[in-house]
Amino acid sequence: MTLRSELTYDPETDLFRGPAGATYVECKFETQNPVMIRVDRDAWSAKYSGVQHHLDWTGFNLPLQVTDALKEAATIKLHKCAPSYLSMVRHMGGSLSQEWKRNGLPQLGDFSTIDDSSLVALFAGMNKHAASTFRELYRTLAVRSLGGASIRSSTLLAEIKLNECFSGALPTVRRWDTAKGALTTSELERLRVHLQTFPPDESDHDHFIRVYLRTAVAVGKRAIQLLHAPADALRAYSEDKHHQKFILIPGGKNQRNEAPGLWPISDDLYEDLTRYSERPEVTAAQKVFGYFFVTPLTTQSRVEGPKHSGTVTPLIRGWLQRNRVISPRTGEVLKVTTTRLRHTVATQMARKGYSKGDIQAMLEHMSDSAALAYLDAVGNDMTPALERVDEVLGGIFSDLSDAFFKGKVIERPAGKISKPIARPDPTNIAIVGQCGSAESCPKHPFFSCYNGCPFFLKFRDADEDANRTFVQKEYERWRSSEPSATQSKALDDFARIERGIVEASQLGTKDND
């Protein structure tokens, strides 16, 4: 690795010089950790976040003057872009070469040798990622009057909307793609059941994946942001155990050099993350690497820096397979990535009535085009039927089974009932079961019992129709008093309870059969 202190800065070119004519650009995507990239050779390379990125200019079948112009533009862009930009330019160059040949363009000269129609043909023939990179590079050349690029042609490319040319931003989100789009509500609930289950013999690796995914669901951040969270990321600003808890997450993309943000998390997630951090092997790795989400030193994929999303993906896949996390939509093991969970969080926000601005703020996007994709996803005809909320409270979870009721169905005791659980309906109060835990419970003694408590002992003769009627009345009361943006959140909460009542009733019926 070349250090900045070993080089001499040239203010005329804004580059650094080394021995034997070596020339470097200082990539300041992260101002606290700049990367020096050598740009005087045909092959450029840089390591970032544990991944080596390469760009070989000799691999492009383009006129020499065009290649030289793109080199100059890429050098300028690398002052602020991440080192991974090398891979983006490599991809763009390959696509541009194919379109240059397919359109029969000359192999001599720079961009001034082709007309606007040929330029547009090149642009339209590339995929959206390559086209976006090419448009940015061409704009950089045009502003500086380099490589035969013109402001007029750059403006023409800018007027061609990628959203229209390439079927809209985030097409997998709009189509509810089963592998890359957002999880449906039922898929998300199925995943949550597994994420909130704490096996007593859980390994370090499984605990890492489980809390990593739980955090991704809670804050909706990119993999690179989560994996760069500092070792001391957990924050609690009061001795009161019920005070709001936070996790410190660095910014992404354009916010990379801004101060990290505090994102609220639940008390339960905070405690789970604390338990993970206190594992001896995890604690040791956190001290060495300085990051929160790490695996033990013996399995860390590199000797410095955070884990990379590419190394986390197979771990996630293995965890999902071992735990048999099945998608209610496809009947197969659920496909989960950090990006897909980010789509899910944004889509859930859109479904709950949050504004475009709220979604954009959560995503930390400069543009609102992505936020529009999530709003479109929940409002178009391609929305999966199981995601559409009907007037029946449990409808959105109708394809789930045995997901919410975790207690047992027993016969009502003949004598005194120990720690009874009552339906708190002032017009129709009744004892529906008892608590089987030896410890005291701070949670609501009816709603929480039906919503996944393993200590709940439900009486077989409990009137579940009356329970459902009471829950529906409570939901209506909350819906009339809450702000509109949180009404759907209340629907989710009450729907889980209602579904737990349904499952308890079905379980009692099966036992009778």
HURA-V95338 format. One record per residue. N is the residue number from 0. PHI is phi in degrees with one decimal (NA if undefined). Layout:
# HURA-V95338
n:N phi:PHI
n:N phi:PHI
This chain:
# HURA-V95338
n:0 phi:NA
n:1 phi:-84.9
n:2 phi:-95.3
n:3 phi:-60.1
n:4 phi:-66.2
n:5 phi:-88.0
n:6 phi:-115.3
n:7 phi:-113.3
n:8 phi:-80.3
n:9 phi:-109.5
n:10 phi:-65.6
n:11 phi:-68.6
n:12 phi:-104.4
n:13 phi:61.9
n:14 phi:-124.3
n:15 phi:-115.4
n:16 phi:-110.7
n:17 phi:-126.4
n:18 phi:-62.4
n:19 phi:57.1
n:20 phi:76.9
n:21 phi:-64.0
n:22 phi:-123.9
n:23 phi:-128.3
n:24 phi:-106.4
n:25 phi:-90.8
n:26 phi:-84.1
n:27 phi:-110.3
n:28 phi:-58.4
n:29 phi:-112.6
n:30 phi:-62.3
n:31 phi:-81.1
n:32 phi:-144.1
n:33 phi:-67.4
n:34 phi:-120.7
n:35 phi:-92.6
n:36 phi:-117.6
n:37 phi:-78.3
n:38 phi:-126.8
n:39 phi:-96.0
n:40 phi:-116.9
n:41 phi:-73.7
n:42 phi:-104.6
n:43 phi:-107.2
n:44 phi:-154.4
n:45 phi:-161.5
n:46 phi:-104.4
n:47 phi:-143.8
n:48 phi:54.0
n:49 phi:81.1
n:50 phi:-117.8
n:51 phi:-87.8
n:52 phi:-111.7
n:53 phi:-124.7
n:54 phi:-147.4
n:55 phi:-106.9
n:56 phi:-69.6
n:57 phi:-74.4
n:58 phi:-83.6
n:59 phi:-99.9
n:60 phi:-99.4
n:61 phi:-130.1
n:62 phi:-56.4
n:63 phi:-56.7
n:64 phi:-67.4
n:65 phi:-68.3
n:66 phi:-61.1
n:67 phi:-63.2
n:68 phi:-65.2
n:69 phi:-64.7
n:70 phi:-58.7
n:71 phi:-64.3
n:72 phi:-66.3
n:73 phi:-64.6
n:74 phi:-61.7
n:75 phi:-64.3
n:76 phi:-65.5
n:77 phi:-68.2
n:78 phi:-61.1
n:79 phi:-119.3
n:80 phi:-79.8
n:81 phi:-70.1
n:82 phi:-55.6
n:83 phi:-64.3
n:84 phi:-59.8
n:85 phi:-57.7
n:86 phi:-67.4
n:87 phi:-65.3
n:88 phi:-68.7
n:89 phi:-60.1
n:90 phi:-63.7
n:91 phi:-63.4
n:92 phi:-61.4
n:93 phi:-65.0
n:94 phi:-67.3
n:95 phi:-64.1
n:96 phi:-60.9
n:97 phi:-62.4
n:98 phi:-70.5
n:99 phi:-62.1
n:100 phi:-69.6
n:101 phi:-63.3
n:102 phi:-89.2
n:103 phi:63.2
n:104 phi:-82.2
n:105 phi:-63.9
n:106 phi:-96.0
n:107 phi:-127.0
n:108 phi:94.4
n:109 phi:-108.5
n:110 phi:-68.0
n:111 phi:-71.3
n:112 phi:-85.6
n:113 phi:-118.0
n:114 phi:-85.5
n:115 phi:-63.6
n:116 phi:-64.1
n:117 phi:-68.5
n:118 phi:-63.2
n:119 phi:-66.0
n:120 phi:-62.5
n:121 phi:-60.0
n:122 phi:-62.5
n:123 phi:-70.2
n:124 phi:-79.7
n:125 phi:-84.7
n:126 phi:-71.6
n:127 phi:-62.2
n:128 phi:-70.2
n:129 phi:-64.8
n:130 phi:-63.1
n:131 phi:-64.7
n:132 phi:-63.8
n:133 phi:-62.7
n:134 phi:-61.9
n:135 phi:-65.3
n:136 phi:-65.2
n:137 phi:-63.7
n:138 phi:-61.1
n:139 phi:-60.9
n:140 phi:-66.8
n:141 phi:-64.2
n:142 phi:-61.7
n:143 phi:-101.2
n:144 phi:54.3
n:145 phi:-115.9
n:146 phi:61.8
n:147 phi:76.4
n:148 phi:-79.3
n:149 phi:-123.9
n:150 phi:-61.5
n:151 phi:-60.7
n:152 phi:-69.1
n:153 phi:-63.9
n:154 phi:-63.3
n:155 phi:-61.3
n:156 phi:-65.0
n:157 phi:-66.0
n:158 phi:-78.2
n:159 phi:-84.4
n:160 phi:-77.3
n:161 phi:-61.8
n:162 phi:-58.3
n:163 phi:-83.4
n:164 phi:-68.2
n:165 phi:-119.2
n:166 phi:63.4
n:167 phi:91.0
n:168 phi:-66.3
n:169 phi:48.4
n:170 phi:-61.5
n:171 phi:-66.4
n:172 phi:-72.0
n:173 phi:-62.8
n:174 phi:-88.7
n:175 phi:53.7
n:176 phi:-54.9
n:177 phi:-72.0
n:178 phi:-109.9
n:179 phi:-124.1
n:180 phi:-77.7
n:181 phi:-65.3
n:182 phi:-70.9
n:183 phi:-72.6
n:184 phi:-56.2
n:185 phi:-67.8
n:186 phi:-65.6
n:187 phi:-64.7
n:188 phi:-65.5
n:189 phi:-61.7
n:190 phi:-64.8
n:191 phi:-61.1
n:192 phi:-56.0
n:193 phi:-76.6
n:194 phi:-67.8
n:195 phi:-99.7
n:196 phi:-101.5
n:197 phi:-107.7
n:198 phi:-62.7
n:199 phi:-64.8
n:200 phi:-105.1
n:201 phi:-62.7
n:202 phi:-78.8
n:203 phi:-59.8
n:204 phi:-65.5
n:205 phi:-67.0
n:206 phi:-65.6
n:207 phi:-58.0
n:208 phi:-65.1
n:209 phi:-64.7
n:210 phi:-73.6
n:211 phi:-63.5
n:212 phi:-68.9
n:213 phi:-59.2
n:214 phi:-67.7
n:215 phi:-61.7
n:216 phi:-67.6
n:217 phi:-76.8
n:218 phi:-115.3
n:219 phi:65.0
n:220 phi:-96.4
n:221 phi:-70.0
n:222 phi:-58.9
n:223 phi:-63.2
n:224 phi:-73.1
n:225 phi:-62.8
n:226 phi:-74.0
n:227 phi:-98.6
n:228 phi:-60.1
n:229 phi:-67.3
n:230 phi:-58.9
n:231 phi:-101.2
n:232 phi:-67.0
n:233 phi:-74.1
n:234 phi:-134.1
n:235 phi:-140.0
n:236 phi:-104.2
n:237 phi:-155.6
n:238 phi:-72.1
n:239 phi:-67.5
n:240 phi:-65.7
n:241 phi:-94.2
n:242 phi:-70.0
n:243 phi:-58.6
n:244 phi:-106.5
n:245 phi:-137.9
n:246 phi:-128.5
n:247 phi:-86.8
n:248 phi:-123.5
n:249 phi:-68.9
n:250 phi:-70.9
n:251 phi:-121.3
n:252 phi:51.1
n:253 phi:-65.5
n:254 phi:-97.1
n:255 phi:-58.4
n:256 phi:-94.0
n:257 phi:-84.5
n:258 phi:-63.2
n:259 phi:-57.0
n:260 phi:-104.8
n:261 phi:-93.6
n:262 phi:-115.6
n:263 phi:-67.4
n:264 phi:-134.5
n:265 phi:-73.6
n:266 phi:-59.4
n:267 phi:-63.4
n:268 phi:-66.2
n:269 phi:-58.2
n:270 phi:-66.2
n:271 phi:-65.1
n:272 phi:-64.6
n:273 phi:-64.7
n:274 phi:-60.5
n:275 phi:-63.0
n:276 phi:-65.9
n:277 phi:-86.2
n:278 phi:-63.5
n:279 phi:-54.0
n:280 phi:-68.6
n:281 phi:-70.5
n:282 phi:-56.9
n:283 phi:-63.1
n:284 phi:-68.4
n:285 phi:-63.0
n:286 phi:-67.2
n:287 phi:-73.7
n:288 phi:-91.8
n:289 phi:81.4
n:290 phi:-119.9
n:291 phi:-78.3
n:292 phi:-87.1
n:293 phi:-131.8
n:294 phi:-106.1
n:295 phi:-53.3
n:296 phi:-55.8
n:297 phi:-68.2
n:298 phi:-118.0
n:299 phi:-62.8
n:300 phi:-79.8
n:301 phi:-153.5
n:302 phi:-90.2
n:303 phi:-145.2
n:304 phi:81.4
n:305 phi:-77.7
n:306 phi:-66.3
n:307 phi:-105.7
n:308 phi:-57.4
n:309 phi:-65.5
n:310 phi:-86.2
n:311 phi:-82.4
n:312 phi:-54.3
n:313 phi:-65.0
n:314 phi:-66.2
n:315 phi:-62.6
n:316 phi:-59.1
n:317 phi:-64.9
n:318 phi:-63.6
n:319 phi:-63.5
n:320 phi:-69.4
n:321 phi:-63.9
n:322 phi:-91.5
n:323 phi:51.5
n:324 phi:-83.4
n:325 phi:-96.0
n:326 phi:-75.4
n:327 phi:-64.2
n:328 phi:-83.4
n:329 phi:-107.8
n:330 phi:76.5
n:331 phi:-116.0
n:332 phi:-58.7
n:333 phi:-62.5
n:334 phi:-95.2
n:335 phi:-131.5
n:336 phi:-134.1
n:337 phi:-61.8
n:338 phi:-62.0
n:339 phi:-66.5
n:340 phi:-69.4
n:341 phi:-63.1
n:342 phi:-59.3
n:343 phi:-65.5
n:344 phi:-60.5
n:345 phi:-66.2
n:346 phi:-68.1
n:347 phi:-63.5
n:348 phi:-62.5
n:349 phi:-63.1
n:350 phi:-67.1
n:351 phi:-82.5
n:352 phi:97.0
n:353 phi:-68.2
n:354 phi:-76.7
n:355 phi:-58.4
n:356 phi:-63.9
n:357 phi:-62.4
n:358 phi:-65.9
n:359 phi:-62.0
n:360 phi:-65.6
n:361 phi:-64.2
n:362 phi:-73.2
n:363 phi:58.9
n:364 phi:-97.8
n:365 phi:-76.5
n:366 phi:-104.5
n:367 phi:-97.3
n:368 phi:-63.4
n:369 phi:-66.2
n:370 phi:-59.6
n:371 phi:-63.3
n:372 phi:-62.0
n:373 phi:-71.5
n:374 phi:-65.2
n:375 phi:-65.0
n:376 phi:-60.6
n:377 phi:-87.9
n:378 phi:-115.7
n:379 phi:-102.9
n:380 phi:-75.2
n:381 phi:-87.6
n:382 phi:-58.7
n:383 phi:-56.7
n:384 phi:-57.5
n:385 phi:-72.2
n:386 phi:-93.1
n:387 phi:-81.9
n:388 phi:-84.5
n:389 phi:-106.5
n:390 phi:-79.5
n:391 phi:-84.5
n:392 phi:-53.8
n:393 phi:-84.1
n:394 phi:-58.8
n:395 phi:-73.2
n:396 phi:-116.5
n:397 phi:-66.1
n:398 phi:-94.0
n:399 phi:-94.5
n:400 phi:-139.4
n:401 phi:52.7
n:402 phi:-103.9
n:403 phi:-116.8
n:404 phi:-87.7
n:405 phi:-114.9
n:406 phi:-83.9
n:407 phi:-126.9
n:408 phi:-102.3
n:409 phi:-129.9
n:410 phi:-77.1
n:411 phi:-68.2
n:412 phi:-60.7
n:413 phi:-76.4
n:414 phi:-97.8
n:415 phi:-68.4
n:416 phi:-91.7
n:417 phi:-83.3
n:418 phi:48.5
n:419 phi:-67.6
n:420 phi:-112.9
n:421 phi:-109.7
n:422 phi:-78.5
n:423 phi:-80.9
n:424 phi:-98.8
n:425 phi:-59.5
n:426 phi:-91.0
n:427 phi:-157.5
n:428 phi:-72.5
n:429 phi:-162.0
n:430 phi:-83.9
n:431 phi:-107.6
n:432 phi:175.5
n:433 phi:-143.6
n:434 phi:-91.2
n:435 phi:-97.8
n:436 phi:-89.4
n:437 phi:-82.4
n:438 phi:-95.3
n:439 phi:-77.2
n:440 phi:-123.4
n:441 phi:-83.0
n:442 phi:-85.8
n:443 phi:-63.8
n:444 phi:-77.7
n:445 phi:-133.1
n:446 phi:-61.8
n:447 phi:-68.4
n:448 phi:-63.8
n:449 phi:-75.7
n:450 phi:-98.0
n:451 phi:94.8
n:452 phi:-79.5
n:453 phi:-74.8
n:454 phi:-94.0
n:455 phi:-76.7
n:456 phi:-109.8
n:457 phi:-82.9
n:458 phi:-78.4
n:459 phi:-61.5
n:460 phi:-90.6
n:461 phi:-61.8
n:462 phi:-81.0
n:463 phi:-72.2
n:464 phi:-63.2
n:465 phi:-66.9
n:466 phi:-63.0
n:467 phi:-66.6
n:468 phi:-61.8
n:469 phi:-64.6
n:470 phi:-62.8
n:471 phi:-65.6
n:472 phi:-65.3
n:473 phi:-63.5
n:474 phi:-61.8
n:475 phi:-61.2
n:476 phi:-65.7
n:477 phi:-67.9
n:478 phi:-63.0
n:479 phi:-76.3
n:480 phi:-109.9
n:481 phi:-88.3
n:482 phi:-62.1
n:483 phi:-60.1
n:484 phi:-66.7
n:485 phi:-108.7
n:486 phi:-62.9
n:487 phi:-69.9
n:488 phi:-62.6
n:489 phi:-62.8
n:490 phi:-58.5
n:491 phi:-60.3
n:492 phi:-60.8
n:493 phi:-70.4
n:494 phi:-65.8
n:495 phi:-62.2
n:496 phi:-65.5
n:497 phi:-61.3
n:498 phi:-67.8
n:499 phi:-62.0
n:500 phi:-64.3
n:501 phi:-60.9
n:502 phi:-64.4
n:503 phi:-62.8
n:504 phi:-64.3
n:505 phi:-65.7
n:506 phi:-64.5
n:507 phi:-63.2
n:508 phi:-67.0
n:509 phi:-62.5
n:510 phi:-61.9
n:511 phi:-67.5
n:512 phi:-67.5
